[in-house]
Amino acid sequence: MNFLPKLLQGLAFVPAVVSGIEGLFGKRAGADKRDSAISFVGAALSITEAVAARDIVDDAKFRSGLAKVIDGTVDCLNASVWAKKPLA
């Protein structure tokens, strides 16, 4: 399979992964949750296989970009009705 369609499909799951991680690890630090999300999305994208196939030529840079996508998704979700509002 061409890597670009696989990447786009994997990125489509980021909001669901972030939401699931929040449900599972809600009390943990943000960095721990981000690392878990990167791990889940990385597994879905088969990053190790993509590196071996040379679809990804810079693993560190790819993971850094993936972390930015996850951080941006968290920002968007936290700014939306998804975020729990504090009780007044």
A tleap script that builds the chain and sets N, CA, C and O, in Angstrom:
source leaprc.protein.ff14SB
mol = sequence {
  NMET ASN PHE LEU PRO LYS LEU LEU GLN GLY
  LEU ALA PHE VAL PRO ALA VAL VAL SER GLY
  ILE GLU GLY LEU PHE GLY LYS ARG ALA GLY
  ALA ASP LYS ARG ASP SER ALA ILE SER PHE
  VAL GLY ALA ALA LEU SER ILE THR GLU ALA
  VAL ALA ALA ARG ASP ILE VAL ASP ASP ALA
  LYS PHE ARG SER GLY LEU ALA LYS VAL ILE
  ASP GLY THR VAL ASP CYS LEU ASN ALA SER
  VAL TRP ALA LYS LYS PRO LEU CALA
}
set mol.1.N position { 0.847 -1.191 0.000 }
set mol.1.CA position { 0.000 0.000 0.000 }
set mol.1.C position { 0.884 1.243 0.000 }
set mol.1.O position { 1.908 1.283 0.682 }
set mol.2.N position { 0.493 2.232 -0.750 }
set mol.2.CA position { 1.180 3.509 -0.760 }
set mol.2.C position { 1.097 4.111 0.643 }
set mol.2.O position { 0.052 4.042 1.291 }
set mol.3.N position { 2.195 4.701 1.109 }
set mol.3.CA position { 2.247 5.186 2.484 }
set mol.3.C position { 1.350 6.398 2.733 }
set mol.3.O position { 0.776 6.514 3.816 }
set mol.4.N position { 1.215 7.296 1.769 }
set mol.4.CA position { 0.408 8.500 1.983 }
set mol.4.C position { -1.038 8.185 2.347 }
set mol.4.O position { -1.532 8.753 3.321 }
set mol.5.N position { -1.748 7.317 1.630 }
set mol.5.CA position { -3.115 6.992 2.055 }
set mol.5.C position { -3.161 6.365 3.453 }
set mol.5.O position { -4.074 6.627 4.236 }
set mol.6.N position { -2.162 5.539 3.747 }
set mol.6.CA position { -2.108 4.914 5.071 }
set mol.6.C position { -1.886 5.975 6.151 }
set mol.6.O position { -2.490 5.905 7.221 }
set mol.7.N position { -1.031 6.946 5.878 }
set mol.7.CA position { -0.781 8.040 6.814 }
set mol.7.C position { -2.052 8.834 7.058 }
set mol.7.O position { -2.396 9.121 8.204 }
set mol.8.N position { -2.747 9.188 5.993 }
set mol.8.CA position { -3.978 9.976 6.132 }
set mol.8.C position { -5.058 9.204 6.888 }
set mol.8.O position { -5.792 9.787 7.687 }
set mol.9.N position { -5.158 7.904 6.642 }
set mol.9.CA position { -6.112 7.084 7.388 }
set mol.9.C position { -5.740 7.050 8.863 }
set mol.9.O position { -6.611 7.147 9.728 }
set mol.10.N position { -4.452 6.912 9.154 }
set mol.10.CA position { -3.995 6.875 10.542 }
set mol.10.C position { -4.262 8.180 11.267 }
set mol.10.O position { -4.670 8.181 12.428 }
set mol.11.N position { -4.032 9.295 10.578 }
set mol.11.CA position { -4.266 10.602 11.196 }
set mol.11.C position { -5.748 10.836 11.470 }
set mol.11.O position { -6.101 11.590 12.377 }
set mol.12.N position { -6.600 10.205 10.702 }
set mol.12.CA position { -8.042 10.348 10.924 }
set mol.12.C position { -8.454 9.759 12.271 }
set mol.12.O position { -9.488 10.136 12.823 }
set mol.13.N position { -7.656 8.844 12.798 }
set mol.13.CA position { -7.975 8.210 14.082 }
set mol.13.C position { -7.422 8.971 15.284 }
set mol.13.O position { -7.718 8.613 16.424 }
set mol.14.N position { -6.625 10.013 15.052 }
set mol.14.CA position { -5.986 10.731 16.155 }
set mol.14.C position { -7.002 11.254 17.176 }
set mol.14.O position { -6.796 11.040 18.371 }
set mol.15.N position { -8.096 11.932 16.770 }
set mol.15.CA position { -9.043 12.400 17.793 }
set mol.15.C position { -9.619 11.257 18.645 }
set mol.15.O position { -9.775 11.414 19.856 }
set mol.16.N position { -9.929 10.136 18.040 }
set mol.16.CA position { -10.458 9.005 18.804 }
set mol.16.C position { -9.397 8.439 19.746 }
set mol.16.O position { -9.702 8.062 20.878 }
set mol.17.N position { -8.161 8.382 19.281 }
set mol.17.CA position { -7.073 7.887 20.132 }
set mol.17.C position { -6.868 8.836 21.310 }
set mol.17.O position { -6.741 8.393 22.451 }
set mol.18.N position { -6.837 10.134 21.036 }
set mol.18.CA position { -6.649 11.128 22.101 }
set mol.18.C position { -7.772 11.027 23.124 }
set mol.18.O position { -7.519 11.059 24.328 }
set mol.19.N position { -8.992 10.908 22.661 }
set mol.19.CA position { -10.137 10.777 23.564 }
set mol.19.C position { -10.036 9.499 24.400 }
set mol.19.O position { -10.289 9.524 25.604 }
set mol.20.N position { -9.669 8.393 23.772 }
set mol.20.CA position { -9.519 7.136 24.490 }
set mol.20.C position { -8.407 7.183 25.516 }
set mol.20.O position { -8.563 6.679 26.628 }
set mol.21.N position { -7.286 7.784 25.152 }
set mol.21.CA position { -6.150 7.920 26.077 }
set mol.21.C position { -6.573 8.770 27.273 }
set mol.21.O position { -6.240 8.450 28.414 }
set mol.22.N position { -7.297 9.841 27.013 }
set mol.22.CA position { -7.767 10.701 28.107 }
set mol.22.C position { -8.660 9.912 29.059 }
set mol.22.O position { -8.572 10.072 30.277 }
set mol.23.N position { -9.513 9.066 28.505 }
set mol.23.CA position { -10.377 8.245 29.340 }
set mol.23.C position { -9.605 7.236 30.171 }
set mol.23.O position { -9.951 6.975 31.324 }
set mol.24.N position { -8.561 6.672 29.586 }
set mol.24.CA position { -7.770 5.664 30.291 }
set mol.24.C position { -6.767 6.255 31.274 }
set mol.24.O position { -6.577 5.732 32.372 }
set mol.25.N position { -6.127 7.352 30.870 }
set mol.25.CA position { -5.030 7.910 31.660 }
set mol.25.C position { -5.288 9.353 32.080 }
set mol.25.O position { -4.350 10.143 32.180 }
set mol.26.N position { -6.534 9.702 32.324 }
set mol.26.CA position { -6.926 11.073 32.616 }
set mol.26.C position { -6.138 11.760 33.706 }
set mol.26.O position { -5.906 12.966 33.621 }
set mol.27.N position { -5.721 11.041 34.722 }
set mol.27.CA position { -5.009 11.649 35.863 }
set mol.27.C position { -3.506 11.751 35.629 }
set mol.27.O position { -2.810 12.409 36.402 }
set mol.28.N position { -2.996 11.119 34.588 }
set mol.28.CA position { -1.559 11.148 34.314 }
set mol.28.C position { -1.143 12.469 33.678 }
set mol.28.O position { -1.979 13.251 33.225 }
set mol.29.N position { 0.157 12.698 33.655 }
set mol.29.CA position { 0.714 13.919 33.070 }
set mol.29.C position { 0.459 13.955 31.563 }
set mol.29.O position { 0.337 12.914 30.918 }
set mol.30.N position { 0.380 15.156 31.021 }
set mol.30.CA position { 0.132 15.329 29.599 }
set mol.30.C position { 1.178 14.643 28.728 }
set mol.30.O position { 0.847 14.063 27.694 }
set mol.31.N position { 2.442 14.712 29.147 }
set mol.31.CA position { 3.517 14.077 28.363 }
set mol.31.C position { 3.328 12.568 28.302 }
set mol.31.O position { 3.580 11.952 27.266 }
set mol.32.N position { 2.885 11.970 29.403 }
set mol.32.CA position { 2.635 10.524 29.414 }
set mol.32.C position { 1.508 10.165 28.455 }
set mol.32.O position { 1.586 9.170 27.734 }
set mol.33.N position { 0.460 10.987 28.453 }
set mol.33.CA position { -0.670 10.739 27.558 }
set mol.33.C position { -0.258 10.927 26.102 }
set mol.33.O position { -0.676 10.159 25.236 }
set mol.34.N position { 0.564 11.951 25.825 }
set mol.34.CA position { 1.033 12.169 24.459 }
set mol.34.C position { 1.891 10.996 23.995 }
set mol.34.O position { 1.745 10.523 22.867 }
set mol.35.N position { 2.784 10.528 24.864 }
set mol.35.CA position { 3.625 9.379 24.503 }
set mol.35.C position { 2.779 8.148 24.211 }
set mol.35.O position { 3.076 7.386 23.291 }
set mol.36.N position { 1.729 7.958 24.995 }
set mol.36.CA position { 0.828 6.825 24.748 }
set mol.36.C position { 0.111 6.987 23.411 }
set mol.36.O position { -0.033 6.024 22.658 }
set mol.37.N position { -0.334 8.197 23.120 }
set mol.37.CA position { -1.021 8.447 21.851 }
set mol.37.C position { -0.072 8.230 20.670 }
set mol.37.O position { -0.465 7.655 19.655 }
set mol.38.N position { 1.167 8.688 20.800 }
set mol.38.CA position { 2.152 8.474 19.738 }
set mol.38.C position { 2.374 6.985 19.533 }
set mol.38.O position { 2.487 6.517 18.400 }
set mol.39.N position { 2.437 6.247 20.623 }
set mol.39.CA position { 2.631 4.798 20.531 }
set mol.39.C position { 1.464 4.131 19.806 }
set mol.39.O position { 1.673 3.305 18.918 }
set mol.40.N position { 0.231 4.490 20.186 }
set mol.40.CA position { -0.953 3.907 19.552 }
set mol.40.C position { -1.021 4.255 18.066 }
set mol.40.O position { -1.218 3.375 17.227 }
set mol.41.N position { -0.857 5.537 17.744 }
set mol.41.CA position { -0.940 5.956 16.348 }
set mol.41.C position { 0.238 5.374 15.564 }
set mol.41.O position { 0.085 4.969 14.411 }
set mol.42.N position { 1.399 5.336 16.187 }
set mol.42.CA position { 2.563 4.750 15.533 }
set mol.42.C position { 2.343 3.293 15.180 }
set mol.42.O position { 2.729 2.844 14.101 }
set mol.43.N position { 1.723 2.555 16.091 }
set mol.43.CA position { 1.416 1.154 15.811 }
set mol.43.C position { 0.402 1.045 14.672 }
set mol.43.O position { 0.520 0.178 13.806 }
set mol.44.N position { -0.590 1.928 14.683 }
set mol.44.CA position { -1.604 1.898 13.616 }
set mol.44.C position { -0.979 2.196 12.252 }
set mol.44.O position { -1.396 1.645 11.233 }
set mol.45.N position { 0.020 3.071 12.247 }
set mol.45.CA position { 0.681 3.420 10.993 }
set mol.45.C position { 1.806 2.460 10.640 }
set mol.45.O position { 2.393 2.555 9.562 }
set mol.46.N position { 2.106 1.540 11.540 }
set mol.46.CA position { 3.220 0.605 11.334 }
set mol.46.C position { 4.502 1.370 11.018 }
set mol.46.O position { 5.154 1.122 10.004 }
set mol.47.N position { 4.853 2.304 11.903 }
set mol.47.CA position { 6.018 3.154 11.681 }
set mol.47.C position { 7.286 2.322 11.491 }
set mol.47.O position { 8.102 2.624 10.620 }
set mol.48.N position { 7.451 1.284 12.297 }
set mol.48.CA position { 8.655 0.459 12.182 }
set mol.48.C position { 8.777 -0.133 10.785 }
set mol.48.O position { 9.859 -0.133 10.198 }
set mol.49.N position { 7.667 -0.637 10.256 }
set mol.49.CA position { 7.678 -1.194 8.900 }
set mol.49.C position { 7.920 -0.109 7.852 }
set mol.49.O position { 8.608 -0.340 6.858 }
set mol.50.N position { 7.350 1.076 8.082 }
set mol.50.CA position { 7.522 2.176 7.127 }
set mol.50.C position { 8.976 2.645 7.100 }
set mol.50.O position { 9.490 3.023 6.048 }
set mol.51.N position { 9.636 2.620 8.258 }
set mol.51.CA position { 11.055 2.981 8.304 }
set mol.51.C position { 11.864 1.935 7.543 }
set mol.51.O position { 12.742 2.279 6.753 }
set mol.52.N position { 11.568 0.661 7.782 }
set mol.52.CA position { 12.284 -0.421 7.097 }
set mol.52.C position { 12.075 -0.364 5.589 }
set mol.52.O position { 12.990 -0.663 4.822 }
set mol.53.N position { 10.877 0.018 5.162 }
set mol.53.CA position { 10.569 0.104 3.728 }
set mol.53.C position { 11.045 1.424 3.123 }
set mol.53.O position { 10.894 1.655 1.924 }
set mol.54.N position { 11.624 2.293 3.969 }
set mol.54.CA position { 12.119 3.606 3.550 }
set mol.54.C position { 11.003 4.559 3.142 }
set mol.54.O position { 11.250 5.535 2.434 }
set mol.55.N position { 9.771 4.282 3.586 }
set mol.55.CA position { 8.686 5.254 3.396 }
set mol.55.C position { 8.904 6.433 4.339 }
set mol.55.O position { 8.540 7.567 4.027 }
set mol.56.N position { 9.499 6.153 5.492 }
set mol.56.CA position { 9.887 7.188 6.449 }
set mol.56.C position { 11.414 7.159 6.494 }
set mol.56.O position { 12.011 6.147 6.858 }
set mol.57.N position { 12.037 8.270 6.123 }
set mol.57.CA position { 13.494 8.298 6.080 }
set mol.57.C position { 14.115 8.949 7.317 }
set mol.57.O position { 15.313 8.798 7.557 }
set mol.58.N position { 13.313 9.670 8.101 }
set mol.58.CA position { 13.800 10.300 9.328 }
set mol.58.C position { 12.787 10.022 10.435 }
set mol.58.O position { 11.839 10.782 10.633 }
set mol.59.N position { 13.005 8.924 11.148 }
set mol.59.CA position { 12.065 8.470 12.174 }
set mol.59.C position { 11.849 9.521 13.258 }
set mol.59.O position { 10.710 9.763 13.660 }
set mol.60.N position { 12.916 10.146 13.736 }
set mol.60.CA position { 12.796 11.138 14.806 }
set mol.60.C position { 11.955 12.332 14.359 }
set mol.60.O position { 11.103 12.811 15.106 }
set mol.61.N position { 12.195 12.803 13.156 }
set mol.61.CA position { 11.436 13.946 12.644 }
set mol.61.C position { 9.970 13.567 12.429 }
set mol.61.O position { 9.075 14.371 12.687 }
set mol.62.N position { 9.727 12.343 11.956 }
set mol.62.CA position { 8.357 11.881 11.751 }
set mol.62.C position { 7.614 11.825 13.083 }
set mol.62.O position { 6.480 12.294 13.182 }
set mol.63.N position { 8.249 11.253 14.106 }
set mol.63.CA position { 7.612 11.170 15.428 }
set mol.63.C position { 7.386 12.559 16.026 }
set mol.63.O position { 6.384 12.790 16.702 }
set mol.64.N position { 8.318 13.481 15.778 }
set mol.64.CA position { 8.144 14.859 16.246 }
set mol.64.C position { 6.926 15.494 15.582 }
set mol.64.O position { 6.140 16.175 16.241 }
set mol.65.N position { 6.771 15.272 14.281 }
set mol.65.CA position { 5.599 15.792 13.575 }
set mol.65.C position { 4.318 15.167 14.078 }
set mol.65.O position { 3.301 15.846 14.217 }
set mol.66.N position { 4.362 13.878 14.352 }
set mol.66.CA position { 3.194 13.176 14.888 }
set mol.66.C position { 2.821 13.744 16.258 }
set mol.66.O position { 1.638 13.896 16.566 }
set mol.67.N position { 3.824 14.055 17.077 }
set mol.67.CA position { 3.569 14.661 18.391 }
set mol.67.C position { 2.885 16.020 18.230 }
set mol.67.O position { 2.006 16.371 19.017 }
set mol.68.N position { 3.287 16.779 17.217 }
set mol.68.CA position { 2.662 18.088 16.970 }
set mol.68.C position { 1.206 17.924 16.541 }
set mol.68.O position { 0.343 18.700 16.950 }
set mol.69.N position { 0.939 16.917 15.722 }
set mol.69.CA position { -0.444 16.650 15.306 }
set mol.69.C position { -1.287 16.289 16.524 }
set mol.69.O position { -2.417 16.759 16.663 }
set mol.70.N position { -0.747 15.467 17.394 }
set mol.70.CA position { -1.468 15.058 18.595 }
set mol.70.C position { -1.682 16.255 19.516 }
set mol.70.O position { -2.779 16.438 20.045 }
set mol.71.N position { -0.639 17.079 19.716 }
set mol.71.CA position { -0.787 18.278 20.550 }
set mol.71.C position { -1.833 19.222 19.972 }
set mol.71.O position { -2.635 19.786 20.716 }
set mol.72.N position { -1.834 19.401 18.659 }
set mol.72.CA position { -2.835 20.255 18.018 }
set mol.72.C position { -4.238 19.708 18.171 }
set mol.72.O position { -5.192 20.461 18.366 }
set mol.73.N position { -4.359 18.391 18.081 }
set mol.73.CA position { -5.672 17.763 18.268 }
set mol.73.C position { -6.173 17.988 19.686 }
set mol.73.O position { -7.351 18.278 19.896 }
set mol.74.N position { -5.278 17.853 20.659 }
set mol.74.CA position { -5.653 18.099 22.056 }
set mol.74.C position { -6.089 19.545 22.231 }
set mol.74.O position { -7.092 19.810 22.894 }
set mol.75.N position { -5.352 20.487 21.646 }
set mol.75.CA position { -5.731 21.901 21.728 }
set mol.75.C position { -7.129 22.128 21.149 }
set mol.75.O position { -7.950 22.822 21.749 }
set mol.76.N position { -7.392 21.542 19.983 }
set mol.76.CA position { -8.703 21.698 19.345 }
set mol.76.C position { -9.817 21.091 20.200 }
set mol.76.O position { -10.875 21.693 20.382 }
set mol.77.N position { -9.563 19.903 20.715 }
set mol.77.CA position { -10.588 19.252 21.545 }
set mol.77.C position { -10.814 20.017 22.843 }
set mol.77.O position { -11.955 20.159 23.282 }
set mol.78.N position { -9.753 20.507 23.459 }
set mol.78.CA position { -9.894 21.264 24.705 }
set mol.78.C position { -10.617 22.590 24.493 }
set mol.78.O position { -11.224 23.120 25.424 }
set mol.79.N position { -10.559 23.123 23.285 }
set mol.79.CA position { -11.229 24.384 22.974 }
set mol.79.C position { -12.666 24.175 22.502 }
set mol.79.O position { -13.363 25.136 22.175 }
set mol.80.N position { -13.103 22.931 22.466 }
set mol.80.CA position { -14.434 22.625 21.951 }
set mol.80.C position { -15.354 22.156 23.072 }
set mol.80.O position { -14.966 22.121 24.240 }
set mol.81.N position { -16.560 21.804 22.701 }
set mol.81.CA position { -17.521 21.320 23.682 }
set mol.81.C position { -17.113 19.959 24.252 }
set mol.81.O position { -17.690 19.502 25.238 }
set mol.82.N position { -16.120 19.310 23.634 }
set mol.82.CA position { -15.601 18.045 24.150 }
set mol.82.C position { -15.042 18.214 25.545 }
set mol.82.O position { -15.155 17.324 26.388 }
set mol.83.N position { -14.420 19.397 25.785 }
set mol.83.CA position { -13.798 19.653 27.095 }
set mol.83.C position { -14.895 19.816 28.138 }
set mol.83.O position { -15.935 20.422 27.883 }
set mol.84.N position { -14.646 19.277 29.283 }
set mol.84.CA position { -15.611 19.418 30.378 }
set mol.84.C position { -15.526 20.818 30.951 }
set mol.84.O position { -14.440 21.319 31.242 }
set mol.85.N position { -16.655 21.429 31.108 }
set mol.85.CA position { -16.702 22.771 31.676 }
set mol.85.C position { -16.733 22.665 33.195 }
set mol.85.O position { -17.431 21.811 33.741 }
set mol.86.N position { -15.980 23.529 33.886 }
set mol.86.CA position { -16.029 23.513 35.356 }
set mol.86.C position { -17.409 23.949 35.864 }
set mol.86.O position { -18.061 24.814 35.279 }
set mol.87.N position { -17.823 23.339 36.942 }
set mol.87.CA position { -19.108 23.714 37.536 }
set mol.87.C position { -18.965 25.027 38.275 }
set mol.87.O position { -17.976 25.243 38.975 }
set mol.88.N position { -19.937 25.902 38.127 }
set mol.88.CA position { -19.877 27.221 38.770 }
set mol.88.C position { -20.450 27.162 40.165 }
set mol.88.O position { -20.485 28.176 40.861 }
savepdb mol mol.pdb
quit
